[in-house]
Amino acid sequence: KTPPVFVENLRRLASRRGIDPNRLVFAGKVSKARHIARHALGDLLLDTLHYDAHTTAADALSVGLPVLTMPGEVFSSRVAASLLTAMGVDDVLVVDSHAAYIDTAVRLVATERATVLAETRKRILAARGVKLFNADRFA
């Protein structure tokens, strides 16, 4: 369970940025299948900086959940960017600075920009099984 102080802090920060704090969902532990399935309910996965999502990013992308990332200089900070580039959505979801990361996250979830996020999700779903998650291609 997420500690209450984490929930309060993140909701307060979201509110300061103009994001409805109730859009943040803190979920408990479930089976792997249910965990991956609930990714499809999200709007945007915010990748961690310096050591990024790896399997979490792949799981999210497998169900169409956009992942925002800022790659670093080492392998462990470039995995999500590599996945997004392979899927052809790096133009929207890969940024090069902390400021761009925050600005892009806020813009993508803002009501007036929801169309960009929806179109990006469609691009991810279209690329799934063609550009990524294609065993024949990688065999």
C-alpha positions as CSV (number, residue, x, y, z in Angstrom):
1,K,0.0,0.0,0.0
2,T,1.2,3.5,-0.9
3,P,2.1,5.5,2.3
4,P,-0.5,8.2,2.9
5,V,2.2,11.0,2.9
6,F,3.3,10.0,-0.7
7,V,-0.3,10.2,-1.8
8,E,-0.9,13.6,-0.2
9,N,2.3,15.0,-1.6
10,L,1.7,13.8,-5.1
11,R,-1.9,15.0,-5.2
12,R,-0.8,18.4,-3.9
13,L,1.9,18.7,-6.6
14,A,-0.6,17.7,-9.3
15,S,-3.1,20.3,-8.1
16,R,-0.4,23.0,-8.2
17,R,0.2,22.1,-11.8
18,G,-3.4,22.3,-12.8
19,I,-4.1,18.6,-12.8
20,D,-7.1,17.2,-11.0
21,P,-5.4,15.3,-8.1
22,N,-8.2,12.6,-8.3
23,R,-6.7,11.5,-11.7
24,L,-3.8,10.0,-9.8
25,V,-4.5,6.4,-9.0
26,F,-2.6,4.5,-6.3
27,A,-3.2,0.8,-6.7
28,G,-2.3,-2.2,-4.5
29,K,-0.6,-5.4,-5.5
30,V,-2.4,-7.8,-7.9
31,S,-1.5,-10.7,-10.2
32,K,0.7,-9.9,-13.2
33,A,-2.1,-10.3,-15.6
34,R,-4.4,-7.8,-13.7
35,H,-1.4,-5.5,-13.3
36,I,-0.8,-5.3,-17.0
37,A,-4.5,-5.0,-17.8
38,R,-5.0,-2.1,-15.5
39,H,-2.2,-0.2,-17.4
40,A,-4.8,0.3,-20.2
41,L,-6.8,2.5,-17.8
42,G,-4.1,5.0,-17.4
43,D,-3.6,8.2,-19.4
44,L,0.2,8.5,-19.2
45,L,3.0,6.7,-17.5
46,L,5.7,9.0,-16.2
47,D,9.0,7.2,-16.5
48,T,11.5,7.6,-13.7
49,L,14.7,9.5,-14.4
50,H,18.2,8.0,-14.3
51,Y,17.0,4.4,-14.1
52,D,13.9,4.0,-16.2
53,A,11.0,1.7,-16.4
54,H,12.4,-1.2,-18.5
55,T,9.8,-4.0,-18.1
56,T,7.2,-1.5,-16.8
57,A,7.5,0.5,-19.9
58,A,7.2,-2.6,-22.1
59,D,4.1,-3.7,-20.2
60,A,2.5,-0.3,-20.5
61,L,3.2,-0.1,-24.2
62,S,1.8,-3.6,-24.8
63,V,-1.6,-2.3,-23.8
64,G,-1.3,1.1,-25.4
65,L,-0.4,3.2,-22.4
66,P,1.9,6.1,-23.5
67,V,5.2,6.4,-21.6
68,L,6.9,9.8,-21.2
69,T,10.7,9.5,-20.8
70,M,13.8,11.6,-20.7
71,P,16.8,9.4,-21.7
72,G,20.1,9.8,-19.9
73,E,23.7,8.8,-20.9
74,V,23.8,5.2,-19.7
75,F,21.9,2.1,-20.8
76,S,19.7,2.0,-17.7
77,S,18.3,5.4,-18.5
78,R,17.7,4.8,-22.2
79,V,15.5,1.7,-22.4
80,A,12.1,3.4,-22.6
81,A,13.4,5.8,-25.2
82,S,14.6,2.9,-27.3
83,L,11.2,1.2,-27.1
84,L,9.4,4.4,-28.0
85,T,11.7,5.1,-30.9
86,A,11.2,1.6,-32.2
87,M,7.4,2.2,-32.1
88,G,7.7,5.6,-33.8
89,V,6.3,7.7,-31.1
90,D,9.5,9.3,-29.8
91,D,8.5,12.6,-31.4
92,V,5.8,13.0,-28.7
93,L,7.1,11.0,-25.8
94,V,10.9,11.4,-25.6
95,V,12.2,14.7,-24.3
96,D,15.7,16.0,-23.6
97,S,15.4,18.1,-20.5
98,H,13.7,18.2,-17.1
99,A,11.8,21.3,-18.1
100,A,10.5,19.6,-21.3
101,Y,9.6,16.5,-19.3
102,I,7.4,18.5,-16.9
103,D,6.0,20.7,-19.6
104,T,5.1,17.7,-21.9
105,A,3.5,15.8,-19.0
106,V,1.3,18.7,-18.1
107,R,0.4,19.5,-21.7
108,L,-0.4,15.9,-22.6
109,V,-2.9,15.4,-19.8
110,A,-4.5,18.9,-20.0
111,T,-8.0,18.7,-21.4
112,E,-7.2,20.8,-24.5
113,R,-4.3,18.5,-25.4
114,A,-6.1,15.2,-24.8
115,T,-6.4,14.7,-28.6
116,V,-2.6,14.4,-28.9
117,L,-2.5,11.8,-26.1
118,A,-5.3,9.8,-27.7
119,E,-3.6,9.9,-31.1
120,T,-0.4,8.8,-29.6
121,R,-2.1,5.9,-27.9
122,K,-3.6,4.9,-31.3
123,R,-0.1,5.0,-32.8
124,I,1.3,2.8,-30.1
125,L,-1.5,0.3,-30.5
126,A,-0.9,0.3,-34.3
127,A,2.8,-0.3,-33.8
128,R,2.3,-3.1,-31.3
129,G,3.0,-6.4,-32.9
130,V,4.5,-4.8,-36.0
131,K,7.4,-2.7,-34.7
132,L,7.6,-4.1,-31.1
133,F,6.3,-7.3,-29.5
134,N,6.9,-9.1,-32.8
135,A,8.7,-12.4,-32.1
136,D,9.2,-13.2,-35.8
137,R,10.9,-9.8,-36.4
138,F,13.3,-10.3,-33.5
139,A,14.0,-14.1,-34.1
